[in-house]
Amino acid sequence: MTDLIIRTAVLDEVPALLEFWDLAAKGTSITDDPDGVARLIARDPQALIVAELDGAVVGTVIAGWDGWRCHLYRLAVDPRHRRQGIGAALLEAAERRFEELGGRRADAMVLNDNELGQRIWRGTGYGPSPQWTRWVKPLGD
C-alpha cells in the first residue's frame, strides 16, 4: 500500500479520532474523551500514531513509553480497509519508536472477547501472558 501515510496525531484531529474509534475500535475506555486524548498528545506528541489514506484516518495505535515499559493501545483499522497491512504498518512504526527509545518489550491491551483483535496481535508475534492478569482501579470521582 504505497499511498499509506504513517504519522503522529495532532491536537486539531482529536474529535475525528474519537469518531474513528467509535467506528473501528472495540470497546471504550474512561480516557476516550477530548480531554484524555488531548492530554496524551500534549504529554507525548509521538505516542498516538495514525495511518492516513487519501486524507482520511484509516488506522491508529497508541505507542506509550513511560521510560520503563512499552505499552500498546487502540490498535484500530477502519473496517473497510482491513486485511491490507495497515495494522502491521502501524505496529512496525510503534515498535520502531520503542526501539529508538531503548524499549525492550512491548505489551498490548486486548479485550478478552475481541477475537478479531486477538488474531491480529497473534499474527504479528504477540501472545497472552500466562503469568499475570492486569489489575486496574479507576482514579478520581
C-alpha positions, 0 to 999 in steps of 0.5 A, spaced: 500 500 500 504 505 497 499 511 498 499 509 506 501 515 510 504 513 517 504 519 522 503 522 529 496 525 531 495 532 532 491 536 537 486 539 531 484 531 529 482 529 536 474 529 535 475 525 528 479 520 532 474 519 537 469 518 531 474 513 528 474 509 534 467 509 535 467 506 528 473 501 528 475 500 535 472 495 540 470 497 546 471 504 550 475 506 555 474 512 561 480 516 557 476 516 550 474 523 551 477 530 548 480 531 554 484 524 555 486 524 548 488 531 548 492 530 554 496 524 551 498 528 545 500 534 549 504 529 554 507 525 548 506 528 541 509 521 538 505 516 542 498 516 538 500 514 531 495 514 525 495 511 518 492 516 513 489 514 506 487 519 501 486 524 507 482 520 511 484 516 518 484 509 516 488 506 522 491 508 529 495 505 535 497 508 541 505 507 542 506 509 550 513 509 553 513 511 560 521 510 560 520 503 563 515 499 559 512 499 552 505 499 552 500 498 546 493 501 545 487 502 540 490 498 535 484 500 530 483 499 522 477 502 519 473 496 517 473 497 510 480 497 509 482 491 513 486 485 511 491 490 507 497 491 512 495 497 515 495 494 522 502 491 521 504 498 518 502 501 524 505 496 529 512 496 525 512 504 526 510 503 534 515 498 535 520 502 531 519 508 536 520 503 542 526 501 539 529 508 538 527 509 545 531 503 548 524 499 549 525 492 550 518 489 550 512 491 548 505 489 551 498 490 548 491 491 551 486 486 548 479 485 550 478 478 552 472 477 547 475 481 541 477 475 537 478 479 531 483 483 535 486 477 538 488 474 531 491 480 529 496 481 535 497 473 534 499 474 527 504 479 528 508 475 534 504 477 540 501 472 545 497 472 552 501 472 558 500 466 562 503 469 568 499 475 570 492 478 569 492 486 569 489 489 575 486 496 574 482 501 579 479 507 576 482 514 579 478 520 581 470 521 582 
